[in-house]
């Protein structure tokens, strides 16, 4: 069996001033799992052209994405969903997904070597996606939004339960060789 491929199409960013978020755009990450084309988060309308261009460079159109997984339902992660007209949309039940988004109920298998792990703390329904590829990738969304959260061991600034957020960060670090955070470049976990 061929290994799953993970491609960060859009690098997430976040701009802060005095602890306040001024602007945030999430990462958008493509997973190639056999014939499946899975997108984790869709970023914001301001990053739409970057997302579409990155897909075109891989000879993919939005219509070829069969599954969109939202790490959580904040607008900076869901802003381009309407592009993916043939996709099934998934989010954790604790995000209270609206019509058109199917609920996930915990740790679930999406396809061979692609699994959802519930990583609450930022939101009650925050999830991460664990991918077995050439290495073990965790697409973390805002359960681990930046490399700085990792290096300073601090929970996301926006969280409903900081201790649970730190526990989820620990789970991500245990599982991952490479982390793709919600608002930063992919990075390797120090072992």
Order of alpha helices (4+ residues) and beta strands (2+ residues): beta-beta-beta-beta-beta-alpha-beta-alpha-beta-beta-beta-beta-beta-beta-alpha-alpha-beta-beta
